[in-house]
Amino acid sequence: MEEQFFEERTAVAELNEKMTEIRNEISKVIIGQHHVIDLLLTGLLCDGHLLLEGVPGVAKTLAAKLIAKIIDVKFSRLQFTPDLMPGDVIGTSVFNPKEGSFYFKPGPIFSNIVLIDEINRSPAKTQAALFEVMEERQVTVDGHTHIMEYPFLVLATQNPIEQEGTYRLPEAQLDRFLFKVEIGYPSLQEEVAILTGQQGKTQNELLQDVNKILTAESIHYYRKVVQEVKIEHRLIEYIAGIVHETRNNPSLYLGASTRASLALLKSAKATAALKGRDFVIPEDIIEMAPHVLRHRIMLTPEKEMEGLTPDDLIGNILKVLEVPR
């Protein structure tokens, strides 16, 4: 028993050291935004897709590129535009005149890490092409199923301010993202450091200094470590209580799904591991709740007109529910 406890501690400590190494690599390019980096790492450890939201110029795309840069796997980028078609994303069947038959030509979604820039720029039919691949890690074309190579992670960005020429993501697709990460402006000191350290350098030059740290095999190992992080039954009940409250809150038109409960459980475990613990505490759940729930709930029109935000309502729920100790 003591030997098993020691092995778990060692595995979590190893994961914590590796994630610290990754943070140091990312800090070569991105100044500040520590909570964003931690959420990206949490998503990676949970095998969850991430939606990065922020105004232009706050390093959304750069953050996604950095995650791809530190992992020794295939990377592709999709710039969503209004004229993009589903076949441009998942691929299409092409006729081979020599053999007189069709063959499948994979699209850019067939990669390990896929950056979808400005995901809300394409219409619903193109966004819907992502439904199957994000949930089941497979693509079905002409009755044939094509399995995605491990690992498979979608990092999508969108601008919350600009409305012209954009298409709101359907709730079914939003629910497939583990987190909605809101990226704000840097502080004054951070902005000074950015200007000082990056003057005269292009983005590609900055990325060249970043070393690859993880492989597909190491990601699989660290995800297993996260899965083995312990969580007490009372904390599982606390997670269920938070999600259940969203379904019965009069201020909400739409509550969170069971997928949200699982996402909160997995992300709480990953957060504990990132902090060097092999057990979950209530603060891990409270910290992850806004990122897991904010894109999965829908306020009533009356509450929206009053200026209430999803984060405000999640905060109210967390204040009302008793925290298990």
C-alpha positions as CSV (number, residue, x, y, z in Angstrom):
1,M,0.0,0.0,0.0
2,E,2.8,2.4,0.9
3,E,4.7,1.5,-2.3
4,Q,1.6,2.3,-4.4
5,F,1.1,5.7,-2.6
6,F,4.8,6.5,-3.3
7,E,4.4,5.6,-7.0
8,E,1.4,7.9,-7.4
9,R,3.2,10.8,-5.7
10,T,6.2,10.3,-8.0
11,A,4.0,10.2,-11.1
12,V,2.2,13.5,-10.1
13,A,5.5,15.1,-9.2
14,E,6.9,14.1,-12.6
15,L,3.8,15.6,-14.4
16,N,4.1,18.8,-12.4
17,E,7.8,19.2,-13.3
18,K,7.1,18.6,-17.0
19,M,4.2,21.2,-17.0
20,T,6.5,23.7,-15.3
21,E,9.0,23.1,-18.1
22,I,6.3,23.8,-20.7
23,R,5.3,27.0,-18.9
24,N,8.9,28.2,-19.1
25,E,9.0,27.5,-22.8
26,I,5.7,29.3,-23.4
27,S,6.9,32.3,-21.4
28,K,9.6,32.8,-23.9
29,V,6.9,34.1,-26.3
30,I,3.9,35.0,-24.2
31,I,4.3,37.4,-21.3
32,G,1.8,36.9,-18.5
33,Q,-1.6,35.2,-19.3
34,H,-0.6,32.5,-16.7
35,H,-4.2,31.4,-16.2
36,V,-4.7,31.0,-19.9
37,I,-1.6,28.8,-20.2
38,D,-2.7,26.6,-17.3
39,L,-6.1,26.2,-18.9
40,L,-4.5,25.1,-22.2
41,L,-2.4,22.6,-20.3
42,T,-5.5,21.4,-18.4
43,G,-7.3,20.9,-21.7
44,L,-4.4,18.9,-23.1
45,L,-4.3,16.6,-20.0
46,C,-8.1,16.1,-20.2
47,D,-8.1,15.3,-23.9
48,G,-10.6,18.2,-24.3
49,H,-11.1,20.7,-27.1
50,L,-10.7,24.4,-26.2
51,L,-12.4,27.6,-27.4
52,L,-10.3,30.7,-27.0
53,E,-12.3,33.9,-27.0
54,G,-10.9,37.4,-26.9
55,V,-10.6,40.7,-28.8
56,P,-8.1,40.9,-31.7
57,G,-4.5,41.1,-30.8
58,V,-4.4,39.3,-27.4
59,A,-2.4,36.3,-28.6
60,K,-5.3,33.8,-29.0
61,T,-3.8,32.3,-32.2
62,L,-0.3,32.5,-30.8
63,A,-1.2,30.6,-27.7
64,A,-2.7,27.8,-29.8
65,K,0.4,27.7,-32.0
66,L,2.6,27.4,-28.9
67,I,0.7,24.4,-27.7
68,A,1.3,22.8,-31.0
69,K,5.0,23.8,-31.0
70,I,5.8,22.1,-27.7
71,I,4.3,18.8,-28.8
72,D,6.1,16.6,-31.3
73,V,3.0,15.8,-33.4
74,K,1.3,16.9,-36.6
75,F,-0.2,20.4,-36.7
76,S,-2.6,22.0,-39.1
77,R,-4.4,25.3,-39.3
78,L,-7.8,26.2,-40.7
79,Q,-8.8,29.8,-41.3
80,F,-12.6,29.7,-41.3
81,T,-14.2,32.0,-43.9
82,P,-17.8,32.5,-45.1
83,D,-17.2,30.6,-48.3
84,L,-15.5,27.5,-46.6
85,M,-17.3,24.3,-47.3
86,P,-17.5,21.1,-45.2
87,G,-15.4,19.2,-47.7
88,D,-12.7,21.8,-47.3
89,V,-12.5,20.8,-43.6
90,I,-12.9,17.0,-43.5
91,G,-11.9,16.1,-47.0
92,T,-13.8,14.6,-50.0
93,S,-13.9,11.7,-52.4
94,V,-11.9,12.3,-55.6
95,F,-12.3,10.3,-58.8
96,N,-9.2,8.5,-60.1
97,P,-9.6,8.2,-63.9
98,K,-6.8,5.6,-64.2
99,E,-8.4,3.1,-61.8
100,G,-11.9,4.2,-62.6
101,S,-12.8,4.6,-58.9
102,F,-13.0,7.1,-56.1
103,Y,-10.6,7.6,-53.3
104,F,-10.8,9.7,-50.2
105,K,-8.6,12.7,-49.9
106,P,-8.3,13.7,-46.3
107,G,-8.8,17.4,-45.3
108,P,-6.8,19.5,-42.9
109,I,-8.8,18.2,-40.0
110,F,-6.7,15.0,-40.2
111,S,-4.0,16.1,-37.9
112,N,-3.1,15.8,-34.2
113,I,-3.5,19.4,-33.2
114,V,-5.9,21.5,-35.3
115,L,-6.1,25.3,-35.0
116,I,-9.4,26.7,-36.2
117,D,-9.0,30.4,-36.4
118,E,-12.1,32.6,-36.2
119,I,-14.4,29.6,-36.0
120,N,-17.5,31.7,-36.1
121,R,-16.7,33.1,-39.5
122,S,-18.1,30.1,-41.3
123,P,-21.8,29.2,-41.7
124,A,-23.6,26.5,-39.8
125,K,-23.1,23.8,-42.5
126,T,-19.3,24.1,-42.2
127,Q,-19.4,24.3,-38.4
128,A,-21.5,21.1,-38.4
129,A,-18.7,19.2,-40.2
130,L,-16.9,19.3,-36.8
131,F,-19.6,17.6,-34.8
132,E,-18.6,14.0,-35.3
133,V,-14.9,14.5,-35.3
134,M,-14.9,16.5,-32.1
135,E,-17.0,14.1,-30.2
136,E,-16.0,10.7,-31.6
137,R,-12.5,11.4,-33.0
138,Q,-13.6,10.0,-36.4
139,V,-15.0,11.2,-39.7
140,T,-17.6,9.4,-41.8
141,V,-17.6,10.1,-45.6
142,D,-19.6,8.2,-48.2
143,G,-20.4,5.5,-45.6
144,H,-16.7,4.9,-44.7
145,T,-15.4,5.8,-41.2
146,H,-11.9,7.2,-40.8
147,I,-10.4,7.2,-37.3
148,M,-8.3,10.2,-36.2
149,E,-4.7,9.6,-35.2
150,Y,-4.0,10.0,-31.4
151,P,-3.8,12.6,-30.0
152,F,-6.5,14.7,-31.5
153,L,-7.2,18.2,-30.2
154,V,-9.1,21.1,-31.6
155,L,-8.1,24.7,-30.6
156,A,-10.6,27.2,-31.9
157,T,-10.5,31.0,-31.6
158,Q,-13.3,33.6,-31.9
159,N,-13.8,37.3,-31.5
160,P,-16.7,38.1,-29.1
161,I,-17.1,41.8,-30.2
162,E,-17.4,41.7,-33.9
163,Q,-20.8,40.6,-35.2
164,E,-20.8,41.4,-38.9
165,G,-20.0,38.4,-41.1
166,T,-20.0,36.0,-38.1
167,Y,-22.2,33.0,-37.3
168,R,-23.1,32.1,-33.8
169,L,-21.9,28.6,-32.8
170,P,-24.8,26.2,-32.1
171,E,-25.2,25.0,-28.6
172,A,-24.5,21.4,-29.6
173,Q,-21.0,22.4,-30.8
174,L,-20.3,24.7,-27.9
175,D,-21.0,21.7,-25.6
176,R,-18.2,19.8,-27.3
177,F,-15.6,22.2,-26.1
178,L,-14.1,21.4,-22.7
179,F,-13.5,25.1,-21.8
180,K,-14.3,28.5,-23.1
181,V,-11.2,30.4,-22.3
182,E,-11.7,34.1,-22.1
183,I,-8.4,36.0,-22.9
184,G,-8.2,39.6,-21.7
185,Y,-5.8,42.4,-22.1
186,P,-2.3,42.2,-20.4
187,S,-1.5,44.5,-17.5
188,L,0.5,47.6,-17.9
189,Q,3.7,46.0,-16.7
190,E,3.2,43.0,-18.9
191,E,2.6,45.2,-21.9
192,V,5.8,47.1,-21.2
193,A,7.7,43.7,-21.0
194,I,6.1,42.6,-24.3
195,L,7.2,45.8,-26.1
196,T,10.7,45.5,-24.6
197,G,11.3,41.9,-25.4
198,Q,9.6,41.5,-28.8
199,Q,10.5,44.7,-30.6
200,G,11.9,43.9,-34.1
201,K,11.0,40.2,-33.9
202,T,8.4,38.5,-36.1
203,Q,6.1,35.8,-34.7
204,N,7.9,33.0,-36.6
205,E,11.2,34.2,-35.0
206,L,9.7,34.0,-31.6
207,L,8.3,30.5,-32.2
208,Q,11.7,29.3,-33.3
209,D,13.1,29.6,-29.8
210,V,10.5,27.2,-28.4
211,N,11.6,23.6,-27.9
212,K,9.4,20.5,-28.3
213,I,8.9,18.8,-24.9
214,L,6.0,16.3,-25.3
215,T,5.4,13.4,-27.5
216,A,2.2,11.5,-28.3
217,E,3.4,8.7,-25.9
218,S,4.2,11.1,-23.0
219,I,0.7,12.8,-23.4
220,H,-0.9,9.4,-23.1
221,Y,1.1,8.7,-20.0
222,Y,0.3,12.0,-18.3
223,R,-3.4,11.6,-19.1
224,K,-3.3,8.3,-17.4
225,V,-1.7,10.0,-14.3
226,V,-4.6,12.5,-14.3
227,Q,-7.2,9.8,-14.5
228,E,-5.8,8.2,-11.4
229,V,-6.0,11.4,-9.3
230,K,-8.4,10.6,-6.4
231,I,-11.6,12.4,-5.7
232,E,-13.9,11.7,-2.8
233,H,-17.5,10.9,-3.3
234,R,-18.7,14.1,-1.5
235,L,-16.8,16.1,-4.1
236,I,-18.5,14.1,-6.9
237,E,-21.8,15.0,-5.3
238,Y,-20.7,18.6,-5.2
239,I,-20.0,18.6,-8.9
240,A,-23.4,17.0,-9.7
241,G,-25.0,19.6,-7.4
242,I,-23.4,22.5,-9.3
243,V,-24.5,21.2,-12.7
244,H,-28.0,20.3,-11.3
245,E,-28.5,23.8,-10.0
246,T,-28.0,25.2,-13.5
247,R,-31.0,23.1,-14.7
248,N,-33.3,24.5,-12.0
249,N,-32.2,28.1,-11.9
250,P,-35.0,30.5,-12.9
251,S,-32.5,32.9,-14.4
252,L,-31.4,30.2,-17.0
253,Y,-33.2,29.2,-20.2
254,L,-30.8,26.3,-20.8
255,G,-28.8,24.4,-18.1
256,A,-25.6,22.4,-18.4
257,S,-25.5,18.9,-19.8
258,T,-24.1,15.7,-18.3
259,R,-21.1,16.3,-20.5
260,A,-20.5,19.4,-18.4
261,S,-20.4,17.3,-15.2
262,L,-17.8,14.9,-16.7
263,A,-15.8,17.9,-18.0
264,L,-15.8,19.5,-14.5
265,L,-14.7,16.2,-12.9
266,K,-11.8,15.7,-15.4
267,S,-10.6,19.3,-15.3
268,A,-10.7,19.3,-11.5
269,K,-8.4,16.2,-11.5
270,A,-6.1,17.8,-14.0
271,T,-5.9,21.0,-12.0
272,A,-5.0,19.1,-8.9
273,A,-2.2,17.3,-10.8
274,L,-0.9,20.6,-12.2
275,K,-0.6,21.8,-8.6
276,G,1.3,18.7,-7.5
277,R,-1.5,16.9,-5.7
278,D,-2.9,13.4,-6.4
279,F,-6.2,14.3,-4.8
280,V,-9.0,16.8,-5.6
281,I,-10.0,19.6,-3.2
282,P,-13.1,21.8,-3.5
283,E,-11.1,24.8,-4.7
284,D,-10.1,22.8,-7.8
285,I,-13.8,22.4,-8.7
286,I,-14.6,26.0,-7.9
287,E,-11.7,27.3,-10.0
288,M,-12.7,25.2,-13.1
289,A,-16.5,25.7,-12.9
290,P,-16.7,29.1,-14.8
291,H,-14.5,27.8,-17.7
292,V,-16.5,24.6,-18.0
293,L,-20.0,26.1,-17.6
294,R,-20.0,29.6,-19.1
295,H,-20.6,28.4,-22.7
296,R,-23.0,25.6,-21.8
297,I,-25.7,27.7,-20.1
298,M,-28.1,30.2,-21.6
299,L,-29.6,33.1,-19.7
300,T,-33.2,34.1,-20.0
301,P,-33.8,37.2,-22.2
302,E,-34.9,39.1,-19.1
303,K,-31.7,38.5,-17.2
304,E,-29.6,39.3,-20.3
305,M,-31.3,42.7,-20.5
306,E,-30.5,43.3,-16.8
307,G,-26.9,42.8,-17.7
308,L,-26.3,39.5,-15.9
309,T,-23.5,37.4,-17.4
310,P,-23.1,33.6,-17.3
311,D,-20.0,34.1,-15.0
312,D,-22.1,36.2,-12.6
313,L,-24.7,33.4,-12.4
314,I,-22.1,30.7,-11.9
315,G,-20.6,32.7,-9.1
316,N,-24.0,33.0,-7.5
317,I,-24.6,29.2,-7.7
318,L,-21.2,28.6,-6.1
319,K,-22.0,31.0,-3.3
320,V,-25.3,29.3,-2.5
321,L,-24.1,25.7,-2.5
322,E,-22.4,24.5,0.6
323,V,-18.8,23.6,0.0
324,P,-17.9,20.1,1.3
325,R,-15.1,20.1,3.8
